[in-house]
Amino acid sequence: MPRFDDQTALVTGGTGGQGSSHVRAFHAEGANVVIGDVDAERGAALADELGARALFTRLDVTDEDSWSAAALAAESTFGTLDVLVNNAGVQNPPAPIETTDPATWSRILDINLTGTFLGIRAAAAALRRAGGGAIVNIASTMGLGGTAHYAPYVASKWAVRGLTRTAALELGRDRVRVNTIHPGVIATPFIREPAAGATTAIADVYSPEPFAIPRLGEPTDVTRLLLFLASSEASFITRAEYVVDGGLLLGPALKTEAA
């Protein structure tokens, strides 16, 4: 039996490289999927591709009313909201703190942090009505360390960790589990294309060759873990932080000498 029969999952940033992978996987596992994104054309196309049990809703994660409408759409269309995946996020163009535009700082935190806060706030009551469920916040390995020239993004992802822990405490007695995934460098347009205002993509200056698993991650590497955390298989797991980075945070691996 598919893991998510008769359940509904709302995925933000649902048309992106990771988001669309998550949406397709939930759908394949029997879930009703609500694709939340600001890109109406791509969102509608993905919903049409999946067909039955898929709904697109235009969702600006920084807007409280937009969140209320998305949660309502999930319940009114499919009956319940059982899983929330706070996947939407943006990267800042690289710059040292002293030259980072305050407007850039605000935009990154509005989407990555406030968007996650508003999502939890909007979904909590629906998850209770469903009898419990799961929230999974997609953070980053940058939320576990410092990275020069990416202060807004780093700060937003560190803050998501604290928000996750607070939500786990507040919602645990309602049978709502809240966990975080910290992807490393995943092969998506987010990595392969420059951030808005930047001229260089992360993939242009990053090589995974020194690390324990010497390749870029794939969206499915994150998706498989996400499905586990959202499912009943993880019923005793909350406030956990899972790293999916191929060993990036471990540092360079020693090369095996030829025998």
Secondary structure, 3 states (H helix, E strand, C coil): CCCCCCCEEEEECCCCHHHHHHHHHHHHCCCEEEEEECCHHHHHHHHHHHCCCEEEEECCCCCHHHHHHHHHHHHHHHCCCCEEEECCCCCCCCCCHHHCCHHHHHHHHHHHHHHHHHHHHHHHHHHHHCCCEEEEEECCHHHCCCCCCCHHHHHHHHHHHHHHHHHHHHHHHHCEEEEEEEECCECCHHHHCCCCCCCCCHHHHCCCCCCCCCCCECHHHHHHHHHHHHCHHHCCCCCCEEEECCCHHHCCCCCCCCC
